[in-house]
Amino acid sequence: MGLKQINSTWLYTSVALIAFAANSILCRLALKDEAIDPSSFTSIRLLSGVVMFIMLLAFPRNGKKHNMQLLSFSGKNFLAAGTLFIYAIGFSYAYITLDTGTGALILFGTVQLTMIGIGFIRGEKLHVFDGAGIFIAFGGLIYLLYPTISTPNMSGALYMVIAGVAWGVYTVLGRASAAPLTDTANNFIWTMPLVIVLFIFTVTSANITVKGAFLAVLSGAFASALGYSVWYKALNTLGNIQAAVLQLSVPVIAAIGGVLFVFESITIRLMLSSLMVLGGILLVILRKSR
């Protein structure tokens, strides 16, 4: 892998991870003050993502039109769209009760377990540094979550675990993407039948304010549509374990964002657990570099 390609990979990865954290912050901002209900947030988020892709793919690039195969359908399209929808709806319902940092930690901790599990089934082996990094990172996750796990928040944690499994599968599917922008666009478009069904069942309980709708559009059009396309691009050169572990940095970014934008408190526990998570990630990255 050349230096230019390495730099591009880390640029794409960094942008994607910031976008993931932004989703946590935007969703929490929208649902914390009941500016929108979870189902409406999910529907607007996915729909605005579709609109963004239509706008992006409508314009020629370097004088040439995009080689689009939108609305192509296969079993992979169905699975990717299904896991994207499950992730989005579980993510929204989880953030009714979870704060930004805790929600992101549960999500990406589950993502990591899912992706490593899939890799193990496919015959991938863990190096001792990978195992040590995962152990330290999960130690940080457990250290942060242990005092906050209680009965009132268990439903939110369960929703986020479901979302994490779905996102892990979605990410693994993305590693085989040859056209990240078009593939992600197709994934969003094929969630629309599920969005329609969701709308039919939840329209009577919908609660949408201008603020809530605006935050959902920001989440869908920018943090999701653009962020997920960049992530699919990065996945072309990231290993399965590396991609899984890197996503554990998102809770740290999200927790800092929660402090800055949602006015959540920052604690010594959060700081120490963040250092453990980042230290575990560093071990995996250094092993890959060697």
N, C-alpha and C positions, 0 to 999 in steps of 0.2 A: 504494500500500500504506500503510495507516494505521499510526500509531506503535504502537498496541496489537498489531496483527498482526505488526509487525516484532519487537517484544519477545517475542511468543509464538514466532515462528520461531526466534529465537536461543536461547530457553529450551529448546525441543524439540531443537534442534541440539546444544546443550551437553550435555544429558542423554544423548542418543544417542551422542555421541563418547566420553563417559566410560564408557558401557555397553560400547562396542566395545573400549576399553582394558581394561576389567574382564574381558572374555572372554579376552583375551590372557594376562592375569595368572592367571586361574583355570585355564585350560588348561595353562599352563606349570607351575603349582603341582602340578596333578594328575599330569602326565606326567614331571616332572623326577625325582621319587622313585619312579616306577613304581607309583603308588598305584592306577592303572587303565590299561588298554590303550586305544589310540586309538579302536578300533571301539566298545568299550563306552562310552567317554566320549561319542562322537558319538550313539550310540543313546539313552543316558539323557538327554543334553542336549536332543535333539529331542522325546523323549517327555515330559519334564517341561515343555517349552514348550507342548505340546498340553494337558496337564493344567491349566496355568496359564490358558490361554485358555478352557477349559471353565468354570473357576471364575469368571473375569472376566465372561464372557458370560451366565452363569446368573443373575446378580444384576441387577435392574432399575436403571436410572439415571434419577434425578429422577422416580421413580414410574412410569417407562415401560420396557418391555422393549426390549432391543437389537433393532434391525432386522437379524436374522441371516439370512444365506443361506449357512450352513455346508455344506460338501460340494458346493457348486456347482462344476461342472467345465467347463473350457474349455481351449483350447490355451494361453492365458496362464497358467492355474492350473498346468498341467503343466510349462511352462517355468520358472515361478517356483519351484515345489517342487523341480524337478530342479536348478536352479542353487543353491538353498538347501542341498540335500543335498550337492552336489559341494563347495561352499564349506566346509561343516561337516566333512566327512571329510578333505578336503585340509588344512584348518586343524589338525585334531587330529594327523595323521601328521607334519606339518611340525614341530610343537613337540616332537617327540621329540629332535631334534638342534639346533634353533635356540633362542637365548635370546629373552627377551620383546621387547626393543627391536628386535633385528634382524628377528625374525619379523614384527613389526608394520610395520616399514619396507618389507620386501619385499611384504607383503600390500597395503598401501595405495598403494605406488608403482605396483604392477600395476593396482590398482583405478583409479587416476587415468588411466593410459594407456588402459585399456579404455573408460572413460567418455568421455574426450576423443576417442578414435577413433570411438566410436559417434556422438558429436555431430558430428564432422567428416563422417561418412558421411551424416548427416541434414541437412547444410548449415549447421551452426553455424560461425561464424567466430571466430577468436581475436583479441582486441585485443592491442596491443603490450604492455600491462601484464599481461595474462593470460600471454602468452608469456614475459615476463621473470620473472613469479612462478613459473611452472612450471619454468623453467630453473634458478632459484636453489634451489627446493625439491628438485629432482632432483639438483642439485649437492651438496646436503647429504646426500641419500640415498646417492649414490655415494661421497662422502667417508667416510661411516661404514662402508659395507659393504666397500670395496676391500680392506683388510688382513685381513678375516675370511673372504673367499671361498676355500674350499679343497675338495679332493675329498671328504673325509668329510661335508661339509655340503651338497653339491650336491643330494642327494636331498631333503633338507628344503626347500631353496630351490625346487626344482621343484614339490614339493607345494604350497608357499605361492603360487607363481605361478599354478598351476591354481585354487587357492582364490580368488586375487585376481581373475582373469578372471570366475569364476562370480559373485562378489559384485558386481563392476561391472555385469554384466548384470542381476542381481537388483535393484540400486539403480535402474538406468534404468527397469526395469519398474515400480518403486514410485512414480515421478513421476506416473503416471497414476492412482494410487489415489484413489478418492473416499471410501472407507471403510477407513482404515488398520488399525483394530483387526480388523475382520472379514476383510479381505484377508490380513493377516499370519497370522491364525488358520487360514484356509484353506490358506495356503502350508505351514504346519507340519503340518497334518493330512494333506495329500497327500504328505508325505515318509514317512509311516508304511509304505506298501508297500515303499519302498526300504530302510527301517530293518529290516523283517522279513527281506528278502533278505540284508542285511548281517549280521544276527544268525545266520542259517542257515549262512553261510559262515565265520563267525569264532567261533562259540560254543565250539569245542573249544580255542581259544587265549585265551579270555577270562580276564582277571585283574582282579578288582574288590574293592577294599577299602572300608570304610566311609568313609574320608577321600576316596577317589577318587569314589565315588558322590555324596557330599555336594557336592563341588566341581562335579561335572557338573550336579547339580540347580540349584545357584546360577547356573551359567552358562546353563542352558536356561530356567529359569522367570523369572529376573529380568534378567540381562544380555542375553539373546537375545529372549525373548518380549516383554517390556516395552520393551527398548531398540529392537528393530526396529520395533515399532508406533509409537513416538515418532519414529523416523527416517522412516518412511513419511509421518507427519504433517508433518514439517519439509520433506520433499521437494516438497510441494504449492506452496511458494513459493520454493524454491531453484532457481537455474539449474543446468544440467547441469555446466558447468565449475566453478561455485562449489561445488556439492556434492562434486565430485571432489577439488578442491584442499583443501577443509576437512578431509577425511578424513586428510590428511597430518599433521594435528596429533595423531592417535591414537598414532603411534609415540612421540612425545614423552611423552604421558601414560602410555603403557604402559611406556616405559623408566624413568620415574620410579617407577611402581608396581613394576617389577621390582627396582629398588634397595631400595624400602621393604619389600616383602613377600616377595620371592624371594631377597633378599640378594645380588643381582648387583652388580658393581662399576660405579661411575660414573667416566667418564674425560673428559679434556679433549676428545677427539674426539667423544664423545657430546654434550657441551655445545655445541660449535661447530656440529656438524651440526644440532642441534635449533634453534639460532638461525637457521641458513640456511633450514630448513624453515618455521619460523614467519614469517620475513621474506618468503618467497615467498608464503605464504598471505595475509599482510597486504597485499601489492601487489594481489592479486586482489580482496580485500574492499574496499579503498579504491577500486579502479576501479569495482566494482559500486555502491558508495555514491555516487560521482560521477554 
